[in-house]
Amino acid sequence: MTELSTRCPYCFARVQVKTLACEACGVEVTGRFGVPRFLELSAEQQRFATEFLLASGSLKKVAETFGISYPTVRARLDRIIECLEAAKSTAQERRAAILDAVEEKRISTHKASALLAEAHEDEEEEEREDGNDG
């Protein structure tokens, strides 16, 4: 089974969950469904956060598990916290998702650059539209 992602694999914009299905009886429910904040994280971030919780919040244990330094653990945890904050704008979330994809080597820096430029243009357009509302 493919892991659920809340991001488009092409442009990293947020996707909408529209259908839930029961494998046991085949019933399908269609609508617009919210997703838990934890699913906003990339698969790697989810794995990292899970290990952090299983280590009872010990950054030292997490560093040992992943074979990385304590400051790297702290930086990754800070990034996860940023992703989970409710007050982030859609543009900020998209930029964070793109940068996470580069860090996890899922996309090239060249593609990330193009996607970040596109996200910036989208953000400027949203700001112009918001300015016209008032």
C-alpha positions as a printed NumPy array, in Angstrom:
array([[  0.   ,   0.   ,   0.   ],
       [  1.299,   3.456,  -0.915],
       [  1.903,   5.856,   1.988],
       [ -0.466,   8.804,   2.206],
       [  1.038,  12.186,   1.445],
       [ -0.671,  15.545,   1.817],
       [  1.564,  17.068,  -0.859],
       [  1.414,  16.809,  -4.629],
       [  4.463,  14.813,  -5.75 ],
       [  4.967,  17.199,  -8.67 ],
       [  4.573,  20.734,  -7.285],
       [  4.363,  20.085,  -3.502],
       [  1.105,  22.008,  -3.127],
       [ -1.394,  20.632,  -0.618],
       [ -3.709,  17.881,  -1.904],
       [ -7.288,  17.352,  -0.72 ],
       [ -8.586,  14.043,   0.661],
       [-11.953,  13.435,  -0.986],
       [-12.76 ,   9.744,  -0.566],
       [-12.515,   7.283,   2.316],
       [-13.075,   3.601,   1.609],
       [-13.642,   0.539,   3.807],
       [-11.688,  -2.467,   2.535],
       [-13.888,  -4.859,   4.525],
       [-17.303,  -3.939,   3.093],
       [-16.481,  -1.664,   0.165],
       [-18.392,   1.374,   1.435],
       [-16.975,   4.672,   0.181],
       [-17.571,   8.059,   1.777],
       [-16.972,  11.117,  -0.387],
       [-16.453,  14.646,   0.896],
       [-13.73 ,  17.05 ,   1.979],
       [-11.75 ,  15.628,   4.867],
       [ -9.18 ,  17.28 ,   7.08 ],
       [ -5.99 ,  15.386,   7.795],
       [ -4.109,  15.127,  11.094],
       [ -1.185,  17.525,  11.442],
       [  1.238,  14.617,  11.688],
       [  0.418,  13.722,   8.074],
       [  1.581,  17.185,   7.015],
       [  5.098,  15.935,   7.684],
       [  7.112,  14.12 ,   5.026],
       [  7.528,  10.357,   5.452],
       [ 11.082,  10.912,   6.727],
       [  9.913,  13.533,   9.212],
       [  7.185,  11.166,  10.429],
       [  9.774,   8.428,  10.932],
       [ 12.047,  10.862,  12.783],
       [  9.208,  12.115,  15.021],
       [  8.153,   8.533,  15.76 ],
       [ 11.698,   7.597,  16.787],
       [ 11.852,  10.75 ,  18.927],
       [  8.667,   9.718,  20.742],
       [  9.828,   6.106,  21.136],
       [ 13.074,   7.434,  22.637],
       [ 10.972,   9.307,  25.227],
       [ 12.177,  12.613,  23.813],
       [ 15.867,  11.847,  24.281],
       [ 17.798,  13.754,  21.619],
       [ 20.876,  11.718,  22.517],
       [ 19.078,   8.411,  21.804],
       [ 17.721,   9.762,  18.527],
       [ 21.218,  10.884,  17.496],
       [ 22.495,   7.356,  18.172],
       [ 19.587,   5.725,  16.311],
       [ 20.123,   7.819,  13.167],
       [ 23.907,   8.077,  13.465],
       [ 23.818,  11.872,  13.365],
       [ 25.044,  14.63 ,  15.671],
       [ 23.044,  16.146,  18.501],
       [ 22.858,  19.567,  16.743],
       [ 21.519,  17.855,  13.6  ],
       [ 18.83 ,  16.121,  15.688],
       [ 17.905,  19.463,  17.255],
       [ 17.731,  21.151,  13.826],
       [ 15.507,  18.392,  12.391],
       [ 13.248,  18.538,  15.419],
       [ 12.993,  22.326,  15.111],
       [ 12.038,  21.913,  11.442],
       [  9.318,  19.41 ,  12.384],
       [  7.979,  21.793,  15.023],
       [  7.852,  24.555,  12.413],
       [  5.903,  22.284,  10.081],
       [  3.378,  21.458,  12.781],
       [  2.691,  25.04 ,  13.832],
       [ -0.846,  25.95 ,  12.925],
       [ -0.15 ,  29.575,  12.049],
       [  1.983,  28.88 ,   8.985],
       [  0.769,  30.149,   5.64 ],
       [  0.224,  27.847,   2.685],
       [  3.195,  29.436,   0.895],
       [  5.471,  28.825,   3.889],
       [  4.304,  25.212,   4.099],
       [  4.971,  24.684,   0.396],
       [  8.479,  26.166,   0.654],
       [  9.2  ,  23.955,   3.67 ],
       [  7.965,  20.872,   1.801],
       [ 10.203,  21.692,  -1.18 ],
       [ 13.255,  22.199,   1.037],
       [ 12.514,  18.964,   2.888],
       [ 12.325,  17.12 ,  -0.446],
       [ 15.79 ,  18.434,  -1.351],
       [ 17.184,  17.447,   2.05 ],
       [ 15.723,  13.946,   1.633],
       [ 17.131,  13.785,  -1.929],
       [ 13.684,  13.284,  -3.49 ],
       [ 14.202,  16.187,  -5.904],
       [ 17.217,  17.972,  -7.356],
       [ 18.291,  21.428,  -6.296],
       [ 17.564,  22.581,  -9.862],
       [ 13.933,  21.412,  -9.659],
       [ 13.649,  22.888,  -6.147],
       [ 14.849,  26.249,  -7.435],
       [ 12.163,  26.273, -10.12 ],
       [  9.467,  25.18 ,  -7.652],
       [ 10.529,  27.82 ,  -5.115],
       [ 10.365,  30.515,  -7.792],
       [  6.884,  29.316,  -8.77 ],
       [  5.793,  29.287,  -5.111],
       [  7.107,  32.846,  -4.727],
       [  5.118,  33.988,  -7.76 ],
       [  1.985,  32.297,  -6.371],
       [  2.529,  34.02 ,  -3.01 ],
       [  2.883,  37.436,  -4.665],
       [ -0.305,  36.803,  -6.638],
       [ -2.178,  35.857,  -3.438],
       [ -0.944,  39.059,  -1.773],
       [ -2.159,  41.15 ,  -4.72 ],
       [ -5.569,  39.439,  -4.563],
       [ -5.76 ,  39.997,  -0.797],
       [ -4.941,  43.672,  -1.371],
       [ -7.851,  43.983,  -3.802],
       [-10.293,  42.569,  -1.245],
       [ -9.946,  45.52 ,   1.148]])
